[in-house]
Amino acid sequence: MSGLEIERKFLIKKGGSWKESAFSSSHIKQGYMPCESATVRVRTRDDRSWLTIKSHSDRTGLSRYEFEKEITNDEAKHLFELCRGGVIDKRRWLVKSSDGHHTFEIDEFFGDNEGLVIAEVELSSEDEPYTKPSFIGDEVTGDRRYYNSQLLRNPYKNWK
């Protein structure tokens, strides 16, 4: 897949019922390769793997170009050796919006980012309307601290 990625990011309210609302979940491990002009990520999600290249975000943090290609698990294993700064370890939960038109991806982080829970919703345009589930909290779109690549450099455990 390649094209323009448009997404909004949100924190999850404490004590929300997001896990009970999920229709699916998967384990994700991802690492980042050094690159100044883009974000280069290798990811495993359960038993499949991908290589993703993302441009830097626009000034709002809402849109950026994304190229993604599925790779073999063996290729991913070797590419992880090129990653710097460790890996992001998380569980991704999928939750439908109350109107059923969008899927919110909720990432529950582990390791040095334990306690951080972020939701993302992908949109087809920057002004596309969407309905947020009740457990969605403050919007953090464009706040670089919440980028997965930044969470390796400055993990959530250091924020407190």
DALIN-V208914 format. One record per residue. N is the residue number from 1. RES is the residue in one letter. NEAR is the number of other C-alpha atoms within 10 Angstrom. D_CENTER is the distance of its C-alpha to the mean C-alpha in whole Angstrom. Layout:
N_RES_NEAR_D_CENTER + N_RES_NEAR_D_CENTER
//
This chain:
1_M_9_16 + 2_S_12_16 + 3_G_11_17 + 4_L_15_15 + 5_E_19_12 + 6_I_20_12 + 7_E_18_10 + 8_R_18_10 + 9_K_25_9 + 10_F_21_11 + 11_L_20_12 + 12_I_23_14 + 13_K_15_18 + 14_K_10_19 + 15_G_7_21 + 16_G_14_19 + 17_S_13_20 + 18_W_19_16 + 19_K_14_17 + 20_E_9_20 + 21_S_14_19 + 22_A_17_16 + 23_F_11_18 + 24_S_11_16 + 25_S_16_13 + 26_S_14_13 + 27_H_15_12 + 28_I_20_10 + 29_K_16_11 + 30_Q_22_10 + 31_G_24_12 + 32_Y_25_13 + 33_M_19_16 + 34_P_13_18 + 35_C_9_19 + 36_E_9_20 + 37_S_9_19 + 38_A_15_16 + 39_T_16_13 + 40_V_20_14 + 41_R_21_11 + 42_V_27_13 + 43_R_24_11 + 44_T_22_13 + 45_R_16_12 + 46_D_12_15 + 47_D_10_18 + 48_R_13_16 + 49_S_22_15 + 50_W_18_14 + 51_L_20_14 + 52_T_18_12 + 53_I_19_13 + 54_K_19_12 + 55_S_17_15 + 56_H_15_15 + 57_S_16_14 + 58_D_11_17 + 59_R_9_19 + 60_T_9_17 + 61_G_17_13 + 62_L_18_13 + 63_S_22_14 + 64_R_16_14 + 65_Y_16_15 + 66_E_18_13 + 67_F_15_15 + 68_E_16_14 + 69_K_12_16 + 70_E_16_17 + 71_I_15_19 + 72_T_13_21 + 73_N_16_20 + 74_D_10_23 + 75_E_14_21 + 76_A_20_18 + 77_K_14_20 + 78_H_11_22 + 79_L_17_19 + 80_F_21_18 + 81_E_11_21 + 82_L_12_20 + 83_C_17_17 + 84_R_13_18 + 85_G_13_17 + 86_G_13_16 + 87_V_21_13 + 88_I_21_10 + 89_D_20_11 + 90_K_22_9 + 91_R_18_10 + 92_R_22_8 + 93_W_22_11 + 94_L_20_12 + 95_V_23_14 + 96_K_18_16 + 97_S_17_18 + 98_S_13_21 + 99_D_10_23 + 100_G_10_21 + 101_H_10_20 + 102_H_17_16 + 103_T_21_13 + 104_F_24_11 + 105_E_21_8 + 106_I_26_8 + 107_D_23_7 + 108_E_20_10 + 109_F_21_10 + 110_F_15_13 + 111_G_13_16 + 112_D_17_16 + 113_N_21_13 + 114_E_14_15 + 115_G_12_15 + 116_L_17_12 + 117_V_20_10 + 118_I_23_8 + 119_A_25_8 + 120_E_20_7 + 121_V_19_10 + 122_E_19_11 + 123_L_18_14 + 124_S_11_17 + 125_S_13_18 + 126_E_13_18 + 127_D_8_21 + 128_E_9_20 + 129_P_11_21 + 130_Y_16_18 + 131_T_12_19 + 132_K_17_17 + 133_P_18_18 + 134_S_13_20 + 135_F_15_18 + 136_I_20_15 + 137_G_17_16 + 138_D_11_16 + 139_E_15_14 + 140_V_18_12 + 141_T_18_12 + 142_G_18_13 + 143_D_11_13 + 144_R_13_12 + 145_R_16_12 + 146_Y_20_9 + 147_Y_13_7 + 148_N_20_6 + 149_S_21_10 + 150_Q_12_12 + 151_L_20_11 + 152_L_19_13 + 153_R_12_16 + 154_N_15_16 + 155_P_19_15 + 156_Y_20_15 + 157_K_13_18 + 158_N_9_20 + 159_W_8_19 + 160_K_4_22
//
